[in-house]
Amino acid sequence: MTLDLPALAKIIDEAALEGRPIPMLTADHPDLDIENAYTVQRLSMARRFERGEQLVGMKMGLTSKAKMEQMGVHEPIYGHLTNAMKLLDGDRFQLQGCCHPRVEPEIAFTLGKDLSGDVDREQALAAIQTIHPAMEIIDSRYTNFKFTLIDVVADNTSACAYVLGAGSSPEGIDLDTLELALDVGKREQLRGTSEAIYGHPLDSLRQLCVMLDRRGEGLVSGQTVLAGAATAAIYLEAGDDVRLEIPGLGRVGFNVEG
C-alpha cells in the first residue's frame, strides 16, 4: 500500500483538534518509518499554521536514557510547540477536548540567539537567554494510550500544552544538580533531577540541534525549548492543583478544570 502522508497528517490533526482517540497509524501502515513519521508531524503542524497558530519553540521527548534503551532507540524524539499550547503560571487547563492528558516536570530554555548544528555545552549555554521551571501536558491521540515510537512521532510527540514559570538568567544556575518536585494535588508527588533529562539538560538542547540540522533546520532567537521530562508523567483529573518547584530556579503551577 502506498503511503499517503498528507492523509495521515490530516487524521492526526483532526484527532487533536476534536479530542478524538484514533487507532495507531502503524496498525494499518506497518511500513511507516521514523522519517515518514517526522514528515507526517511536519504536515500536521502545517495544517495548524494554516489555521493561524504560530511556531514558538520545540520540545524533546524520550530523554530518559534508560527508557531509550528499553525501547531500543539511540536518540530522543522531538516535536513542535505553538502559541496555542502555551499557558502562563496560574492558568487553568481545560480537560475538555483531551484524550489521555498527563503532566511532566521539565526545564525549559528561551533562546536569545540562533542555535543550530553540532554545538558544545558552552555554545548552547551562550545562546540561552533565560531558564524556566516548566511543565508539559502531553495528550496522546491514540486509543487506550497505546502506540509505537513511530506513532508518537507522527502525533507531534503527544504535545498538547505547556506551562512556563518565570525565567532566570543562566548565570549562577547549576544545571547539573537541580531537583524537581512535582505535586498533583494530594494525589501524586514525584521527585526527579536534572540529570534524568538526557544526562544533562544542555545535552538535550544540543541533541535537538543535531536532529534539526539533519533536516536543514535550526532554532532561532526567541524560541522556547522544553528539554525533557525529569520523571514519569502523571494523569490529570478535574480539580487537580498542579505545582512544580525547582529550588534555585523557581516555581510554576496551574489548575485543572473538567
C-alpha positions as CSV (number, residue, x, y, z in Angstrom):
1,M,0.0,0.0,0.0
2,T,1.4,3.4,-1.0
3,L,1.8,5.8,2.0
4,D,-0.4,8.9,1.7
5,L,1.5,11.0,4.3
6,P,-0.8,14.1,3.8
7,A,-3.8,12.0,4.5
8,L,-2.2,10.6,7.7
9,A,-1.3,14.1,8.8
10,K,-5.0,15.1,8.3
11,I,-6.1,12.1,10.5
12,I,-3.6,13.2,13.3
13,D,-4.6,16.9,13.0
14,E,-8.3,16.2,13.2
15,A,-7.9,13.8,16.1
16,A,-6.0,16.5,18.1
17,L,-8.5,19.2,17.1
18,E,-11.5,17.2,18.1
19,G,-10.0,15.4,21.1
20,R,-11.0,12.1,19.5
21,P,-8.9,8.9,20.0
22,I,-7.8,7.1,16.9
23,P,-6.2,3.7,16.2
24,M,-2.4,3.6,15.8
25,L,-1.3,4.6,12.4
26,T,1.1,1.7,12.3
27,A,-1.7,-0.7,12.7
28,D,-2.8,0.0,9.1
29,H,0.5,1.2,7.8
30,P,3.2,-1.2,9.3
31,D,5.7,0.2,6.7
32,L,5.6,3.7,8.2
33,D,9.2,4.5,9.4
34,I,10.7,7.3,11.5
35,E,11.4,9.6,8.6
36,N,7.8,9.2,7.3
37,A,6.6,9.9,10.9
38,Y,8.5,13.2,11.1
39,T,7.1,14.1,7.7
40,V,3.6,13.4,9.0
41,Q,4.4,15.5,12.0
42,R,5.5,18.5,9.9
43,L,2.5,18.2,7.6
44,S,0.1,18.1,10.6
45,M,1.8,21.2,12.0
46,A,1.5,22.9,8.7
47,R,-2.3,22.5,9.0
48,R,-2.1,24.2,12.4
49,F,-0.1,27.1,10.9
50,E,-2.7,27.5,8.2
51,R,-5.3,28.0,10.9
52,G,-3.2,30.8,12.4
53,E,-1.1,29.1,15.0
54,Q,2.5,30.2,15.2
55,L,5.6,28.2,15.9
56,V,7.1,29.3,19.2
57,G,9.5,26.5,20.1
58,M,10.4,22.8,20.2
59,K,10.1,20.0,22.7
60,M,12.2,17.0,23.4
61,G,10.8,13.6,24.2
62,L,12.1,10.2,25.3
63,T,15.1,11.9,27.0
64,S,15.4,9.2,29.7
65,K,18.4,7.1,28.6
66,A,17.0,4.1,30.5
67,K,13.7,4.5,28.5
68,M,15.7,4.8,25.3
69,E,17.5,1.5,26.0
70,Q,14.2,-0.1,26.9
71,M,12.7,0.9,23.6
72,G,15.8,0.1,21.6
73,V,16.5,3.6,20.2
74,H,19.7,5.6,20.3
75,E,18.4,9.1,20.5
76,P,15.4,11.1,21.7
77,I,12.5,12.4,19.6
78,Y,11.2,15.9,19.2
79,G,8.1,17.9,18.5
80,H,6.8,21.4,17.8
81,L,5.3,24.0,20.2
82,T,2.8,26.6,19.1
83,N,1.4,29.7,20.7
84,A,-1.9,28.0,21.2
85,M,-0.2,25.5,23.5
86,K,1.2,28.0,25.9
87,L,-0.2,28.5,29.4
88,L,1.1,31.0,32.0
89,D,1.8,30.4,35.6
90,G,-1.5,30.1,37.5
91,D,-3.6,29.5,34.4
92,R,-6.5,27.0,34.2
93,F,-6.2,24.0,31.9
94,Q,-9.4,22.5,30.4
95,L,-9.7,18.8,30.2
96,Q,-12.5,19.1,27.7
97,G,-11.2,18.0,24.3
98,C,-8.4,15.8,25.7
99,C,-7.9,12.1,25.3
100,H,-5.3,11.0,27.8
101,P,-3.9,14.1,29.5
102,R,-0.8,13.7,31.6
103,V,1.7,16.2,33.1
104,E,5.5,16.1,33.2
105,P,8.0,18.3,35.1
106,E,10.6,19.9,32.9
107,I,13.3,22.5,32.5
108,A,12.8,25.0,29.6
109,F,15.2,27.3,27.8
110,T,14.3,30.6,26.0
111,L,16.9,31.4,23.4
112,G,18.5,34.8,23.0
113,K,20.5,33.7,19.9
114,D,20.0,31.4,17.0
115,L,21.4,27.9,17.6
116,S,22.0,25.1,15.1
117,G,24.3,22.3,14.1
118,D,26.8,20.4,16.3
119,V,27.3,22.7,19.2
120,D,29.1,22.1,22.6
121,R,27.7,22.9,26.0
122,E,29.4,26.3,26.1
123,Q,27.9,27.3,22.8
124,A,24.4,26.0,23.9
125,L,24.6,27.9,27.2
126,A,25.7,31.1,25.5
127,A,22.6,31.0,23.3
128,I,20.2,30.8,26.3
129,Q,18.6,34.0,27.5
130,T,16.5,32.5,30.3
131,I,16.0,29.2,32.1
132,H,12.5,28.3,33.4
133,P,10.7,25.8,35.6
134,A,8.2,24.3,33.2
135,M,5.6,21.6,32.8
136,E,4.4,19.9,29.7
137,I,0.9,18.4,29.3
138,I,1.0,15.5,26.9
139,D,-2.1,14.0,25.4
140,S,-1.7,11.1,23.1
141,R,-4.4,10.9,20.5
142,Y,-4.2,7.1,20.3
143,T,-6.9,4.8,21.6
144,N,-6.2,3.3,25.0
145,F,-2.9,5.2,25.1
146,K,-1.2,2.5,23.0
147,F,1.3,3.5,20.4
148,T,4.7,2.7,18.9
149,L,7.6,5.2,18.7
150,I,6.6,5.8,15.1
151,D,3.1,6.7,16.1
152,V,4.1,9.1,18.8
153,V,6.5,11.0,16.5
154,A,3.7,11.4,13.9
155,D,1.5,12.7,16.7
156,N,4.0,15.5,17.4
157,T,5.3,13.5,20.4
158,S,1.9,13.9,22.1
159,A,2.3,17.7,22.5
160,C,-0.8,19.4,24.0
161,A,0.2,22.3,26.2
162,Y,3.0,23.7,28.3
163,V,3.3,26.0,31.3
164,L,6.3,28.3,31.8
165,G,7.4,29.8,35.0
166,A,9.4,33.0,35.4
167,G,12.7,33.0,33.6
168,S,16.1,33.3,35.2
169,S,19.5,34.3,33.8
170,P,21.7,31.2,33.2
171,E,24.4,32.8,35.4
172,G,24.7,31.0,38.7
173,I,22.3,28.2,37.8
174,D,23.9,24.8,38.2
175,L,22.0,22.6,35.7
176,D,23.9,19.5,36.9
177,T,22.2,19.4,40.3
178,L,18.7,20.8,40.0
179,E,16.0,18.9,41.9
180,L,12.4,18.9,40.6
181,A,9.4,18.3,42.9
182,L,6.1,17.8,41.1
183,D,2.9,17.7,43.2
184,V,-0.5,17.0,41.6
185,G,-2.9,18.0,44.4
186,K,-2.8,15.4,47.2
187,R,-2.9,12.5,44.7
188,E,0.6,12.2,43.4
189,Q,4.1,13.5,44.3
190,L,7.1,12.8,42.1
191,R,10.7,13.8,42.5
192,G,13.4,13.9,39.9
193,T,16.7,15.6,39.0
194,S,18.1,17.5,36.0
195,E,20.4,14.6,35.4
196,A,17.4,12.5,34.4
197,I,17.0,14.8,31.4
198,Y,19.3,13.1,28.8
199,G,22.1,13.2,31.4
200,H,22.2,17.0,31.3
201,P,19.6,19.4,30.0
202,L,22.1,21.2,27.9
203,D,22.9,17.9,26.2
204,S,19.3,17.6,25.3
205,L,19.3,21.0,23.7
206,R,22.5,20.1,21.8
207,Q,21.0,16.9,20.5
208,L,17.9,18.7,19.4
209,C,20.1,21.0,17.3
210,V,21.8,18.0,15.7
211,M,18.5,16.3,14.9
212,L,17.1,19.5,13.4
213,D,20.2,20.1,11.4
214,R,19.7,16.8,9.5
215,R,16.6,18.3,8.1
216,G,18.2,21.7,7.3
217,E,16.6,23.3,10.3
218,G,17.7,25.1,13.4
219,L,16.5,27.0,16.5
220,V,16.0,30.8,16.3
221,S,16.2,33.6,18.9
222,G,13.1,33.9,21.0
223,Q,12.1,30.2,20.7
224,T,11.4,28.1,23.8
225,V,12.7,24.6,24.2
226,L,11.4,22.0,26.6
227,A,14.4,19.9,27.4
228,G,12.5,16.8,28.5
229,A,10.8,15.2,31.5
230,A,12.6,14.6,34.8
231,T,10.0,12.0,36.0
232,A,7.3,9.8,34.7
233,A,4.0,11.5,33.6
234,I,1.0,11.8,36.0
235,Y,-2.6,11.5,34.7
236,L,-4.6,14.7,35.2
237,E,-8.1,14.9,36.8
238,A,-10.5,17.7,37.1
239,G,-9.8,19.7,40.3
240,D,-6.1,19.0,40.3
241,D,-3.9,21.8,41.6
242,V,-0.6,21.1,39.9
243,R,2.7,22.6,41.2
244,L,6.3,22.2,40.3
245,E,9.2,23.6,42.5
246,I,12.8,23.6,41.4
247,P,14.9,25.1,44.3
248,G,17.4,27.6,42.8
249,L,15.2,28.1,39.7
250,G,11.6,28.8,40.8
251,R,8.0,27.5,40.9
252,V,5.2,27.2,38.4
253,G,1.7,25.9,38.6
254,F,-1.7,25.5,37.0
255,N,-5.2,24.3,37.9
256,V,-7.2,21.6,36.0
257,E,-10.9,22.1,35.1
258,G,-13.2,19.4,33.7
